[in-house]
Amino acid sequence: MTAVETTRPDQSRNALTLVLRVGGELVGSFLICLGIYLFSTIGLTLYGPYLSFVALATGLIYAGVTMMLAKVCQAQFNPAITVASMLVSKTRVLDGILFILAQVLGALAAGALVMRVILPTSDAVTVAQWMSYVNNGFDDGSFSYGQLSQAGVSFGIAAAIVVEVVAGMIIAGAAMRMTDEQGAPRQGYGLAMGVAYGACAAFAAPVTGAALNPARSTGIAVFSSFEDLTQNPLDQLWVFWICPVLAAALVALPMIVVQMVRGSQTSRIEIVDADAQDDAETEPEVESETEPEVAADSAADDMPESADEHADAEVGGQQANAQGDADEGVESH
């Protein structure tokens, strides 16, 4: 089998995996945005804007869809999470761009379905009357503008930026904590994301309508812009893109610093190991050069000692023989 033949199955497998991941992001974003758009239009309009209901419903929708699709894709469903994942190298740049496009397309499909198909209208009930709580905005586009305007106050752009940045940091931080080095969801990822979105919706809903997700804000704003609303949501949409992306960058920054520090430490350890290995390889050569010299020196030291001992033995023997001859002469006389 040639090299070309072996690489083609891998390339096709990688392409199929990418298609599944992009498709999962599209389907997941569609389902999440559809659920949020439905309870924000029909549910809140008919039964009232109860904050506990908004927080619980938001958390459950994100948790349910994330658990359902976590095995198919990276289950980000939020451009802010995708940006953070790209910055810390958990998601490739090309994959991340495709994920963001899929997320926005899914949100647009959900917005079109709700606005053009699901919401009932008549001469007495217009589409605009269903849109009181579904769009994200500040000042006169705020979720609680109707109640606050009577007192002459409103949540301005400063409050919207602070709230959305803080919420974005919580959500992106939870996502980065619950994914591995390849961006795959860990066990408990769906529950963690549901809790994060629900908690952020609880404090962000009165200020901005709980955007939390640029795709969610875009999907409904595009189709609401054609209606006769007090505030065109497209005019304020930029806030709900810049703030989550800024939050993603703030979350990714310390993680990037940690990665750089670990990389430098690893390189230092590798250099030390390489030096130690070089020293270990040169030591046998030094020993092989010095050992013969030491052996020759020890042999030279041993030779004189053995020669002297041999001479002393011969002299001692001759003296013993002479003494013996003398003794025999005395005895003969």
TIDOTOR-72322 format. One record per residue: x, y, z of N, C-alpha, C, O in turn. Coordinates in steps of 0.05 Angstrom, whole numbers, plus 5000, padded with zeros to 4 digits. Layout:
<nodes>
X:Y:Z:X:Y:Z:X:Y:Z:X:Y:Z
...
</nodes>
This chain:
<nodes>
5017:4976:5000:5000:5000:5000:5018:5025:5000:5036:5027:5016
5013:5044:4982:5029:5068:4980:5022:5088:5002:5001:5085:5016
5039:5109:5004:5034:5129:5024:5009:5145:5018:4995:5153:5036
5003:5149:4992:4979:5164:4985:4954:5149:4993:4935:5161:5002
4955:5123:4989:4932:5107:4996:4927:5106:5026:4904:5104:5035
4948:5107:5042:4945:5107:5071:4935:5133:5082:4921:5134:5103
4942:5155:5069:4933:5182:5079:4905:5188:5071:4892:5204:5085
4895:5177:5049:4868:5184:5041:4847:5176:5061:4829:5193:5066
4847:5152:5073:4827:5146:5094:4829:5165:5117:4808:5173:5128
4853:5173:5126:4855:5192:5148:4843:5219:5141:4829:5231:5157
4848:5228:5117:4838:5254:5108:4807:5254:5106:4794:5273:5115
4797:5232:5096:4767:5230:5094:4755:5228:5121:4733:5238:5126
4769:5214:5139:4758:5211:5167:4758:5238:5181:4739:5245:5195
4780:5253:5178:4781:5280:5190:4760:5299:5178:4748:5315:5193
4756:5297:5152:4736:5314:5139:4708:5307:5150:4692:5325:5155
4702:5281:5153:4676:5273:5163:4673:5282:5192:4651:5291:5200
4694:5280:5208:4692:5289:5236:4686:5319:5237:4670:5328:5253
4699:5335:5220:4695:5364:5219:4666:5370:5211:4654:5388:5222
4656:5355:5191:4629:5360:5183:4609:5354:5205:4590:5369:5210
4614:5332:5220:4596:5326:5242:4597:5347:5264:4577:5354:5276
4621:5357:5270:4624:5377:5290:4610:5403:5282:4596:5416:5298
4614:5412:5257:4601:5436:5248:4571:5432:5248:4556:5450:5256
4562:5409:5238:4533:5404:5239:4522:5403:5267:4500:5413:5272
4537:5392:5286:4528:5392:5314:4525:5420:5325:4507:5426:5340
4545:5437:5318:4543:5465:5327:4518:5479:5316:4505:5495:5329
4513:5474:5290:4490:5486:5277:4464:5477:5290:4446:5493:5297
4461:5451:5293:4436:5440:5305:4433:5449:5334:4411:5456:5342
4455:5448:5349:4453:5456:5377:4445:5485:5380:4428:5492:5397
4457:5502:5364:4451:5531:5366:4422:5536:5358:4408:5552:5370
4413:5521:5338:4385:5524:5329:4366:5516:5352:4347:5531:5357
4371:5494:5365:4353:5484:5386:4353:5503:5410:4332:5509:5422
4377:5511:5418:4379:5529:5441:4365:5556:5436:4349:5565:5452
4371:5568:5413:4359:5594:5406:4328:5591:5403:4313:5609:5411
4320:5569:5390:4291:5565:5387:4277:5564:5414:4256:5576:5418
4289:5549:5433:4276:5547:5459:4276:5574:5473:4255:5581:5485
4298:5589:5472:4299:5615:5485:4279:5634:5472:4266:5649:5486
4278:5634:5446:4260:5653:5432:4231:5646:5439:4215:5664:5442
4225:5621:5441:4197:5613:5447:4188:5622:5475:4167:5633:5478
4205:5616:5495:4196:5623:5522:4198:5654:5526:4184:5665:5543
4215:5667:5511:4218:5696:5514:4195:5711:5500:4189:5734:5508
4184:5699:5480:4161:5712:5466:4134:5703:5477:4120:5718:5489
4128:5677:5474:4102:5667:5482:4100:5665:5513:4081:5675:5524
4120:5653:5525:4119:5648:5554:4118:5673:5570:4100:5677:5587
4137:5691:5566:4139:5716:5582:4116:5735:5575:4107:5750:5593
4108:5736:5550:4086:5754:5543:4060:5745:5556:4044:5762:5565
4055:5720:5557:4029:5710:5567:4029:5707:5597:4009:5712:5610
4052:5700:5609:4052:5694:5638:4069:5713:5655:4070:5710:5679
4081:5733:5642:4096:5753:5657:4126:5747:5658:4135:5724:5657
4142:5768:5661:4171:5765:5661:4182:5758:5688:4195:5774:5702
4178:5733:5696:4188:5724:5722:4217:5717:5720:4225:5700:5703
4234:5729:5736:4263:5725:5735:4271:5697:5740:4289:5686:5726
4258:5684:5759:4266:5656:5765:4260:5638:5742:4275:5619:5737
4238:5643:5728:4231:5627:5705:4252:5631:5682:4260:5612:5669
4261:5656:5678:4280:5662:5657:4307:5647:5663:4318:5634:5646
4316:5649:5688:4341:5636:5696:4339:5605:5693:4357:5593:5683
4318:5594:5704:4315:5565:5703:4312:5555:5674:4324:5535:5667
4295:5568:5659:4291:5559:5631:4317:5561:5615:4323:5543:5599
4331:5583:5618:4356:5586:5603:4376:5565:5610:4388:5553:5593
4380:5560:5636:4399:5539:5645:4391:5511:5635:4408:5496:5626
4366:5505:5637:4357:5478:5628:4360:5474:5598:4367:5452:5589
4354:5494:5583:4356:5492:5553:4386:5487:5546:4391:5469:5530
4403:5503:5556:4432:5499:5550:4442:5472:5560:4456:5458:5545
4434:5464:5584:4443:5439:5595:4433:5415:5578:4448:5397:5572
4407:5416:5572:4396:5394:5557:4408:5390:5529:4415:5368:5521
4411:5412:5514:4422:5410:5487:4452:5402:5488:4461:5387:5472
4466:5413:5508:4494:5406:5511:4498:5377:5517:4515:5364:5505
4483:5366:5535:4484:5337:5542:4477:5320:5517:4489:5299:5513
4459:5329:5501:4450:5314:5478:4471:5312:5457:4474:5291:5444
4486:5334:5453:4505:5335:5430:4534:5335:5438:4551:5339:5420
4540:5331:5463:4568:5332:5472:4585:5310:5460:4609:5314:5457
4573:5288:5453:4589:5266:5440:4592:5270:5410:4608:5256:5398
4577:5288:5399:4578:5292:5370:4598:5315:5363:4613:5312:5343
4598:5336:5378:4615:5359:5373:4627:5369:5399:4623:5357:5420
4640:5392:5397:4652:5404:5421:4631:5419:5438:4637:5428:5460
4606:5421:5428:4584:5432:5443:4590:5459:5454:4586:5464:5478
4600:5477:5437:4605:5504:5446:4580:5522:5444:4572:5535:5463
4568:5522:5420:4542:5536:5416:4543:5565:5422:4522:5578:5426
4567:5577:5424:4570:5605:5432:4596:5615:5420:4617:5605:5426
4595:5636:5403:4619:5646:5391:4640:5655:5412:4664:5653:5406
4632:5664:5435:4651:5672:5456:4667:5648:5465:4691:5650:5469
4654:5626:5470:4668:5601:5478:4686:5592:5456:4709:5583:5462
4678:5594:5431:4695:5585:5409:4719:5603:5407:4741:5593:5402
4717:5629:5411:4740:5647:5410:4759:5640:5432:4783:5639:5428
4749:5636:5456:4767:5628:5479:4781:5602:5473:4805:5599:5479
4767:5583:5462:4779:5557:5455:4800:5560:5434:4821:5546:5435
4796:5577:5415:4817:5582:5394:4842:5595:5406:4864:5588:5399
4837:5615:5424:4860:5629:5435:4878:5611:5452:4902:5616:5453
4867:5591:5465:4883:5573:5482:4890:5548:5467:4900:5529:5479
4886:5548:5440:4894:5525:5423:4879:5499:5428:4889:5478:5423
4855:5501:5439:4839:5477:5442:4822:5472:5417:4813:5449:5412
4818:5492:5400:4804:5490:5375:4821:5503:5353:4831:5525:5357
4824:5489:5331:4838:5500:5308:4823:5525:5297:4799:5527:5299
4839:5543:5286:4827:5568:5277:4806:5563:5255:4784:5575:5256
4813:5546:5236:4794:5540:5214:4768:5528:5226:4746:5535:5218
4771:5509:5244:4748:5496:5256:4732:5517:5271:4707:5516:5270
4745:5534:5286:4731:5554:5301:4715:5573:5284:4692:5580:5291
4726:5581:5262:4711:5599:5243:4686:5585:5233:4665:5597:5231
4689:5560:5226:4666:5545:5216:4645:5541:5238:4621:5542:5233
4655:5537:5263:4636:5534:5285:4620:5560:5289:4595:5558:5293
4633:5583:5288:4619:5608:5292:4598:5613:5270:4576:5621:5275
4606:5607:5245:4587:5610:5223:4563:5591:5228:4540:5600:5223
4568:5567:5236:4546:5548:5241:4528:5557:5264:4503:5555:5262
4540:5568:5285:4524:5578:5307:4506:5601:5299:4483:5602:5307
4516:5620:5284:4500:5642:5275:4478:5633:5256:4455:5643:5258
4485:5615:5238:4464:5605:5220:4442:5590:5235:4419:5593:5228
4449:5575:5255:4429:5561:5271:4411:5581:5285:4387:5577:5286
4423:5602:5296:4406:5623:5309:4388:5637:5289:4365:5643:5296
4398:5643:5266:4382:5656:5245:4358:5639:5237:4336:5648:5233
4364:5613:5234:4342:5594:5227:4321:5594:5248:4297:5593:5242
4330:5594:5274:4310:5594:5296:4294:5620:5296:4270:5619:5301
4308:5642:5292:4294:5668:5291:4273:5669:5269:4251:5680:5272
4281:5659:5245:4262:5659:5222:4238:5642:5228:4215:5649:5221
4243:5619:5240:4220:5600:5246:4201:5613:5266:4177:5610:5262
4211:5625:5286:4194:5637:5307:4178:5661:5295:4154:5663:5299
4193:5678:5282:4181:5703:5272:4162:5699:5249:4141:5712:5247
4168:5681:5231:4153:5679:5207:4132:5656:5208:4114:5656:5192
4136:5637:5226:4119:5613:5225:4103:5609:5251:4079:5605:5250
4116:5611:5274:4104:5602:5299:4087:5624:5312:4064:5618:5320
4096:5648:5313:4081:5669:5328:4054:5675:5314:4054:5681:5290
4032:5672:5329:4006:5679:5316:4002:5709:5315:4009:5723:5334
3991:5718:5294:3985:5747:5290:3958:5751:5279:3945:5733:5267
3948:5775:5282:3922:5783:5271:3922:5813:5269:3942:5826:5274
3899:5825:5262:3898:5854:5261:3900:5866:5289:3910:5888:5292
3892:5851:5309:3893:5862:5337:3920:5855:5350:3929:5869:5367
3931:5832:5342:3957:5823:5355:3978:5822:5333:3977:5806:5314
3997:5840:5335:4019:5841:5316:4044:5827:5326:4046:5820:5350
4063:5823:5308:4088:5810:5316:4102:5826:5337:4115:5816:5355
4101:5853:5334:4115:5870:5352:4106:5867:5381:4122:5871:5400
4081:5859:5385:4071:5855:5412:4083:5830:5426:4083:5828:5450
4094:5812:5410:4107:5788:5421:4136:5793:5428:4149:5776:5440
4147:5816:5420:4176:5821:5421:4185:5836:5446:4208:5846:5446
4169:5839:5466:4175:5856:5488:4200:5846:5504:4215:5862:5515
4204:5820:5505:4224:5809:5523:4245:5791:5508:4263:5781:5521
4243:5788:5483:4260:5769:5469:4286:5782:5459:4307:5768:5457
4286:5808:5453:4310:5821:5442:4328:5830:5465:4319:5835:5488
4354:5832:5459:4373:5841:5478:4379:5871:5473:4382:5879:5450
4381:5886:5494:4386:5915:5491:4391:5928:5517:4390:5916:5538
4395:5954:5516:4399:5971:5540:4383:5997:5536:4372:6002:5515
4382:6013:5557:4366:6037:5556:4337:6030:5550:4324:6014:5564
4326:6041:5528:4298:6035:5522:4294:6007:5510:4272:5998:5505
4316:5994:5504:4315:5966:5495:4319:5946:5517:4321:5922:5511
4321:5955:5541:4326:5938:5564:4302:5921:5571:4279:5929:5566
4307:5898:5583:4286:5879:5591:4267:5893:5611:4243:5888:5611
4278:5909:5628:4261:5922:5650:4256:5951:5645:4250:5966:5664
4257:5960:5620:4253:5988:5614:4225:5997:5621:4221:6019:5631
4205:5980:5616:4177:5987:5622:4173:5994:5651:4158:6012:5657
4186:5979:5670:4182:5984:5698:4199:6008:5707:4190:6024:5724
4224:6010:5697:4242:6031:5706:4236:6059:5695:4241:6079:5707
4224:6059:5671:4219:6085:5658:4199:6101:5674:4199:6126:5672
4182:6088:5689:4162:6103:5705:4176:6119:5727:4166:6140:5736
4200:6109:5736:4215:6124:5756:4236:6142:5744:4251:6155:5758
4237:6143:5717:4256:6161:5704:4285:6150:5703:4303:6166:5699
4289:6124:5706:4316:6113:5705:4316:6090:5685:4295:6080:5677
4340:6082:5678:4343:6059:5659:4371:6049:5661:4389:6062:5671
4375:6024:5651:4402:6013:5650:4416:6022:5624:4407:6015:5603
4437:6037:5627:4451:6048:5604:4472:6029:5593:4474:6005:5601
4488:6039:5575:4508:6023:5562:4530:6013:5580:4541:5991:5577
4537:6030:5600:4558:6021:5619:4550:5997:5635:4565:5978:5638
4525:5997:5645:4515:5974:5659:4513:5949:5641:4520:5927:5650
4505:5953:5616:4503:5931:5597:4531:5919:5592:4533:5894:5591
4551:5935:5589:4578:5925:5583:4589:5909:5607:4599:5887:5604
4586:5921:5631:4596:5907:5655:4582:5880:5659:4595:5860:5663
4556:5880:5657:4541:5855:5661:4548:5834:5640:4552:5811:5648
4550:5841:5615:4555:5822:5594:4584:5812:5595:4589:5788:5589
4603:5829:5603:4631:5820:5605:4633:5800:5628:4646:5779:5625
4622:5806:5651:4623:5788:5674:4610:5762:5667:4621:5741:5674
4586:5763:5655:4572:5738:5648:4588:5722:5628:4590:5697:5630
4600:5736:5608:4616:5722:5589:4641:5708:5601:4648:5687:5592
4653:5721:5620:4676:5709:5634:4668:5684:5649:4683:5664:5649
4646:5685:5662:4636:5661:5677:4631:5638:5658:4639:5616:5663
4617:5644:5636:4610:5623:5617:4634:5612:5603:4638:5587:5601
4651:5629:5593:4675:5620:5579:4694:5606:5598:4707:5586:5590
4697:5616:5622:4714:5602:5642:4704:5575:5649:4720:5556:5651
4678:5572:5652:4667:5545:5658:4672:5526:5635:4678:5502:5639
4669:5536:5610:4673:5519:5587:4702:5510:5584:4707:5487:5578
4721:5528:5589:4749:5521:5587:4757:5502:5610:4774:5484:5605
4745:5505:5633:4752:5487:5655:4741:5459:5650:4753:5439:5659
4719:5456:5636:4706:5430:5633:4712:5418:5606:4697:5400:5597
4733:5426:5592:4741:5414:5567:4770:5406:5569:4786:5419:5583
4778:5385:5554:4806:5376:5555:4824:5392:5536:4815:5413:5525
4848:5383:5531:4867:5398:5515:4858:5400:5486:4866:5418:5472
4842:5381:5477:4832:5381:5449:4805:5394:5447:4793:5394:5425
4795:5405:5469:4769:5419:5468:4745:5400:5471:4722:5409:5470
4750:5374:5476:4728:5355:5479:4716:5359:5507:4730:5363:5527
4689:5358:5510:4676:5361:5536:4683:5339:5555:4684:5316:5548
4689:5347:5580:4694:5327:5601:4667:5319:5613:4646:5330:5606
4668:5299:5630:4644:5290:5644:4633:5312:5662:4648:5325:5677
4607:5318:5660:4595:5339:5675:4595:5366:5661:4587:5386:5673
4604:5366:5636:4605:5391:5621:4577:5403:5617:4574:5427:5621
4558:5387:5610:4531:5397:5605:4519:5409:5630:4506:5431:5628
4522:5396:5652:4511:5407:5677:4525:5433:5685:4512:5452:5693
4551:5434:5682:4566:5458:5688:4557:5482:5671:4554:5504:5681
4553:5477:5645:4544:5498:5628:4516:5507:5634:4510:5531:5633
4499:5489:5641:4471:5496:5649:4471:5514:5674:4456:5533:5675
4487:5507:5693:4489:5523:5718:4500:5551:5711:4490:5571:5721
4521:5552:5695:4534:5577:5688:4514:5596:5674:4512:5619:5680
4501:5585:5653:4481:5602:5638:4458:5610:5656:4449:5633:5654
4448:5592:5672:4425:5599:5689:4432:5620:5710:4416:5639:5714
4456:5618:5722:4464:5638:5742:4468:5665:5728:4461:5686:5739
4481:5666:5705:4486:5691:5691:4459:5703:5681:4457:5728:5681
4440:5687:5673:4415:5697:5664:4400:5711:5687:4385:5730:5683
4404:5701:5712:4390:5712:5735:4398:5742:5739:4380:5758:5747
4423:5749:5736:4431:5777:5741:4433:5794:5715:4433:5818:5717
4434:5781:5692:4436:5796:5667:4409:5802:5654:4407:5821:5639
4389:5786:5660:4363:5790:5647:4351:5818:5652:4342:5830:5632
4350:5828:5676:4338:5855:5680:4353:5877:5665:4341:5897:5658
4379:5873:5660:4395:5895:5649:4395:5893:5618:4391:5914:5605
4400:5870:5607:4403:5867:5578:4384:5846:5566:4385:5842:5542
4368:5833:5582:4353:5811:5571:4368:5785:5570:4360:5766:5557
4392:5784:5583:4409:5760:5585:4417:5751:5557:4409:5730:5548
4434:5767:5544:4444:5759:5518:4461:5734:5521:4454:5713:5511
4484:5737:5534:4502:5715:5541:4515:5701:5517:4534:5686:5521
4504:5706:5494:4512:5691:5470:4508:5709:5445:4485:5715:5439
4529:5716:5431:4525:5733:5408:4507:5721:5386:4492:5736:5373
4508:5695:5383:4491:5682:5363:4461:5685:5371:4444:5691:5354
4456:5681:5396:4428:5684:5406:4418:5712:5402:4394:5716:5394
4434:5733:5406:4426:5760:5402:4421:5766:5373:4403:5781:5365
4438:5755:5355:4437:5761:5327:4412:5748:5313:4399:5761:5297
4407:5723:5320:4386:5708:5307:4359:5722:5308:4344:5722:5288
4352:5734:5331:4326:5747:5333:4327:5776:5325:4307:5787:5316
4350:5789:5329:4353:5817:5322:4349:5822:5292:4338:5842:5284
4360:5804:5276:4358:5808:5247:4329:5809:5238:4322:5827:5222
4312:5792:5248:4284:5791:5239:4267:5811:5254:4246:5819:5244
4275:5818:5278:4260:5839:5293:4264:5866:5282:4247:5884:5286
4286:5870:5267:4292:5897:5256:4271:5906:5236:4269:5930:5230
4256:5887:5225:4236:5894:5205:4209:5902:5218:4191:5911:5204
4207:5899:5244:4183:5905:5258:4184:5934:5269:4206:5945:5271
4161:5944:5275:4160:5972:5286:4164:5971:5316:4145:5972:5332
4190:5970:5324:4197:5969:5352:4207:5996:5362:4216:6012:5346
4205:6000:5388:4214:6025:5400:4244:6029:5395:4254:6051:5389
4259:6007:5398:4288:6007:5394:4296:5985:5374:4290:5962:5378
4309:5993:5352:4318:5973:5332:4341:5957:5345:4362:5969:5351
4337:5931:5348:4358:5915:5362:4384:5914:5347:4405:5910:5360
4384:5918:5321:4409:5918:5306:4428:5941:5314:4452:5939:5311
4416:5963:5323:4432:5986:5330:4449:5981:5355:4470:5993:5359
4440:5963:5372:4455:5957:5397:4468:5929:5396:4480:5921:5416
4466:5916:5374:4477:5889:5372:4507:5888:5376:4517:5868:5386
4521:5909:5368:4551:5909:5371:4560:5904:5399:4581:5891:5404
4545:5913:5419:4552:5909:5447:4552:5880:5454:4569:5870:5469
4533:5865:5443:4530:5837:5450:4549:5818:5434:4547:5794:5436
4565:5830:5417:4587:5816:5404:4614:5823:5417:4630:5806:5423
4618:5849:5421:4644:5858:5432:4648:5849:5461:4670:5840:5468
4627:5851:5477:4630:5843:5505:4636:5814:5509:4655:5807:5524
4622:5795:5497:4630:5767:5500:4657:5760:5489:4672:5744:5501
4665:5772:5467:4691:5767:5456:4713:5778:5474:4734:5765:5478
4708:5801:5486:4727:5812:5505:4729:5794:5530:4751:5790:5540
4706:5784:5539:4707:5766:5561:4722:5740:5555:4737:5730:5572
4719:5730:5531:4734:5706:5522:4764:5712:5523:4780:5695:5531
4772:5735:5514:4801:5742:5514:4811:5745:5542:4834:5736:5548
4796:5756:5560:4804:5758:5588:4807:5731:5601:4824:5727:5618
4790:5713:5594:4792:5686:5605:4816:5671:5594:4830:5657:5608
4821:5675:5568:4843:5661:5554:4870:5671:5562:4890:5656:5562
4872:5697:5569:4899:5709:5574:4915:5695:5596:4937:5687:5591
4904:5691:5620:4920:5676:5640:4926:5648:5632:4948:5637:5639
4909:5635:5617:4914:5608:5608:4937:5607:5588:4954:5589:5588
4939:5628:5571:4961:5630:5552:4987:5634:5567:5008:5622:5559
4987:5651:5588:5011:5656:5603:5020:5630:5616:5044:5624:5617
5002:5615:5628:5009:5589:5640:5021:5570:5620:5041:5557:5625
5010:5569:5596:5020:5552:5575:5049:5560:5567:5066:5543:5563
5054:5586:5566:5081:5596:5559:5101:5589:5581:5123:5581:5575
5093:5592:5606:5111:5585:5628:5117:5555:5628:5140:5547:5631
5097:5539:5624:5101:5510:5624:5119:5502:5600:5135:5484:5602
5115:5516:5577:5131:5510:5554:5160:5516:5559:5178:5501:5551
5166:5539:5572:5194:5546:5578:5206:5527:5597:5229:5520:5595
5191:5519:5618:5201:5499:5637:5207:5473:5623:5228:5460:5629
5190:5464:5606:5194:5439:5591:5219:5440:5574:5235:5421:5573
5223:5463:5560:5247:5466:5544:5272:5465:5560:5292:5454:5552
5271:5478:5584:5295:5477:5602:5301:5449:5611:5324:5441:5611
5281:5434:5618:5285:5406:5627:5296:5390:5604:5314:5373:5609
5287:5394:5580:5297:5379:5557:5327:5386:5552:5343:5368:5545
5334:5412:5555:5362:5419:5552:5380:5406:5573:5401:5396:5566
5371:5406:5598:5386:5394:5619:5389:5364:5614:5411:5353:5618
5368:5351:5606:5369:5322:5600:5388:5316:5577:5403:5297:5577
5388:5334:5557:5406:5330:5534:5435:5333:5543:5452:5318:5534
5441:5353:5560:5468:5356:5569:5477:5332:5586:5500:5323:5583
5459:5323:5603:5466:5299:5620:5471:5275:5602:5489:5259:5608
5456:5272:5581:5460:5249:5563:5486:5251:5548:5500:5231:5544
5493:5276:5540:5519:5280:5527:5542:5273:5545:5562:5261:5537
5540:5282:5571:5561:5276:5590:5564:5246:5595:5586:5235:5597
5540:5232:5596:5541:5203:5600:5554:5189:5576:5567:5168:5580
5550:5199:5552:5562:5187:5529:5592:5191:5527:5606:5174:5516
5602:5213:5537:5631:5219:5536:5646:5206:5558:5671:5202:5555
5634:5199:5581:5649:5187:5603:5662:5160:5596:5685:5157:5604
5650:5141:5583:5664:5116:5576:5689:5121:5560:5708:5106:5563
5689:5141:5542:5713:5146:5525:5736:5155:5543:5759:5147:5538
5731:5172:5562:5753:5181:5580:5764:5158:5596:5788:5156:5599
5746:5140:5606:5755:5118:5621:5772:5099:5605:5792:5088:5614
5764:5095:5580:5779:5077:5562:5806:5087:5556:5825:5072:5551
5810:5114:5556:5836:5126:5551:5854:5125:5575:5878:5122:5572
5843:5128:5598:5859:5129:5623:5865:5102:5635:5885:5099:5648
5847:5083:5630:5851:5057:5643:5877:5043:5635:5890:5032:5652
5885:5043:5609:5910:5030:5602:5934:5044:5615:5953:5030:5624
5933:5070:5618:5955:5084:5631:5957:5076:5660:5979:5072:5670
5934:5074:5673:5935:5066:5701:5945:5038:5704:5960:5032:5723
5937:5020:5686:5946:4993:5687:5976:4991:5682:5989:4975:5695
5986:5007:5663:6015:5007:5658:6030:5016:5682:6051:5005:5689
6020:5038:5695:6034:5048:5719:6034:5028:5741:6054:5025:5754
6012:5014:5745:6011:4994:5766:6029:4971:5760:6041:4959:5778
6031:4964:5735:6049:4942:5727:6078:4950:5731:6095:4934:5741
6084:4975:5725:6112:4985:5729:6119:4985:5758:6141:4980:5766
6099:4992:5775:6104:4993:5804:6108:4965:5815:6124:4962:5834
6095:4945:5804:6097:4918:5815:6122:4904:5806:6132:4887:5821
6133:4911:5783:6156:4897:5773:6181:4899:5791:6193:4879:5797
6190:4923:5800:6213:4925:5817:6209:4910:5843:6228:4898:5852
6186:4911:5855:6181:4897:5880:6185:4867:5877:6197:4855:5894
6175:4856:5855:6178:4827:5851:6207:4820:5845:6216:4798:5853
6222:4837:5831:6250:4831:5826:6267:4832:5851:6284:4814:5855
6263:4852:5868:6278:4853:5893:6272:4829:5911:6290:4818:5923
6247:4821:5912:6240:4798:5928:6254:4773:5918:6263:4756:5933
6256:4770:5891:6269:4747:5880:6299:4747:5886:6311:4726:5892
6313:4771:5885:6341:4773:5891:6346:4767:5920:6365:4752:5927
6329:4777:5938:6332:4771:5966:6330:4742:5972:6344:4731:5989
6312:4728:5958:6308:4700:5962:6333:4684:5953:6342:4665:5967
6345:4692:5931:6370:4678:5922:6393:4682:5941:6407:4663:5947
6397:4707:5951:6418:4712:5971:6414:4697:5996:6432:4685:6007
6389:4697:6005:6383:4682:6029:6389:4652:6026:6399:4639:6044
6384:4641:6002:6389:4613:5997:6419:4607:5997:6428:4587:6008
6435:4625:5984:6464:4621:5984:6476:4622:6011:6493:4606:6018
6466:4641:6028:6476:4643:6056:6469:4617:6071:6486:4608:6087
6446:4607:6067:6438:4582:6081:6456:4559:6073:6463:4543:6090
6463:4557:6047:6480:4535:6038:6508:4537:6049:6520:4517:6057
6519:4563:6050:6546:4567:6061:6547:4560:6090:6566:4547:6099
6527:4568:6106:6526:4561:6134:6525:4531:6138:6536:4520:6157
6511:4518:6121:6509:4488:6123:6535:4475:6118:6542:4456:6132
6551:4484:6098:6577:4472:6092:6596:4477:6115:6611:4459:6122
6595:4500:6128:6612:4506:6151:6606:4488:6174:6625:4478:6187
6581:4483:6179:6574:4465:6201:6584:4437:6196:6593:4423:6215
6582:4428:6172:6591:4401:6166:6621:4398:6170:6631:4377:6178
6637:4420:6163:6666:4419:6167:6673:4417:6196:6692:4402:6202
6660:4431:6213:6666:4430:6242:6660:4402:6252:6676:4392:6268
6639:4390:6244:6632:4363:6254:6652:4343:6245:6658:4324:6260
6664:4346:6221:6683:4326:6211:6710:4327:6227:6723:4306:6230
6717:4350:6236:6741:4352:6253:6735:4343:6281:6753:4343:6298
</nodes>
